[in-house]
Amino acid sequence: MRVTHVYVPLLIALILVAGCHREREAYGRIRIEAFDTPPPYNVEHIYLTITQVSVQSPESGWRTLVDTAITYDFMQLINGVTAVLCDTVLEPGYYTQMRLTVADTNEIVINGVSYPLVVPSGVQTGVKLNLDFTVEPDELIEILVDFDVSTSITWTPGNYLLRPAFRAFKKVLSGTVSGTVKDTAGMGIPNALVEAITANTTTSTLTDSVGSYKLILLEGTYDIRASAEGYTTADTTYTEVEVHAGDTLTGYDFVLRP
């Protein structure tokens, strides 16, 4: 069985919060949450085990934040449902990289059948993300890490391969777009795919049980479209939608025809 379209990135929020107590006033705090995973239609579960999360300072080198393997079903993290990946103190300073390490014991479930996600040799060293950020005492910093499923999971004869791909950006540079996907009778369509497209990236999510969706997007200009199995594409495609930092854009609704 082959997965031909796995579009949606998984977003991971890293929240760095300064400590409040006097004895920790020189520290920040890092909190990592995973949310809004968009699965393709025939994938029911993607179980990934995160073994380590680290950040790098040019002065002090790599600092390990998480060193315990925890398995998450990322298919459960849709439309704002989150899972905490990390919550620990972090020294103030200038950081230039993050590193996420995924175990080689992962799993994908397609139409009720479980397949191992094989991590090729060399990938176990972790995925490095270039992102400059500064942690100050008593300052909140939030970072979003986008897990790109479309380029992370590929099919080769007899195997599903996992080469984790991520991109990171500061949350203050992002906004949201939300709306509904309904049929011509006005009923919400669950599991409809909604995509926000630029020349270089496609960010997607699935609608919930009543046809609602919410996209978290880095500021930029997007074309937004919707589709669902058993329906034609929407009559409406929103073109050149400008998303600015802090925007909460609503009412981007679609009607699909059977």
Steps between C-alpha positions, in 0.01 A plus 500: 500500500643839410450841646506740208389821670609582852467875505480647837766608731491437855554809714701489826486806729807573711410748773786652696375659821713678757497364857328713763684404818794708614734205509419437134468857381799443269320215322243473228274204451440287194172324433446296184154409371401306189171590327292512182619193316334456160471136393434377148167327449612139538750542785349433842804527730858618487685394813830684541737465791691816589819407683677833541449874461799734515592863433840645415667816625812627318659555842407187694424247226211252506261491795277191530143586602338156465685169525211259560330310217126573479265374227225722361218424258520812293174418322318588822636855498256675266352853506656628820536177702852506647749270667779632721839380380720695739474726805824603668713801594739652248784743560464843342720555199524493125411173324551416134378141454261238627538127457217246508585129513246233404540131588516226238199321655211690342177383339239602244148352484321508164148364459542296819834347397813587698837556327837588655642840415863420421757767581798475262847480653644842576165662572515389864743784567205739503362782287660841548288813455663837439318769696644798686327589825595665827372399842478790745405483868128566554425482127267267314630360171295262287628299206303282260660194343325366192530121449465457123330163452504529120879482486555297818324176399572327170419159356759260361420141404425321826566796728374835620805719564509779757741787437371763742482849349418809703502877463489750784381858542412735782135492602485880509545488122197275445122538470198274458240443229177315579167412344275210403464248218140401425301319232228661289239407763688702761634198691856511624743259333738330747857411398503744208850609406567876515827626354679834520743520209797721419760460227721301740278335761163337555353509850185298559256367755182290512158619605347372823174306541285805412713621209696773680872560452780722625839556340804647678716677243823693486431854381484515121264481201306179435250339266253298708299208362297203624429147377346177630460145377171456315465872424610730224737779592350818642353765273700751705876519532623792705800650326769729635377490859738713704577368846673742733654433839228471762215476247192292583325471163155337499224427251707322237220256418464244221211310338580167332272324255449120506 
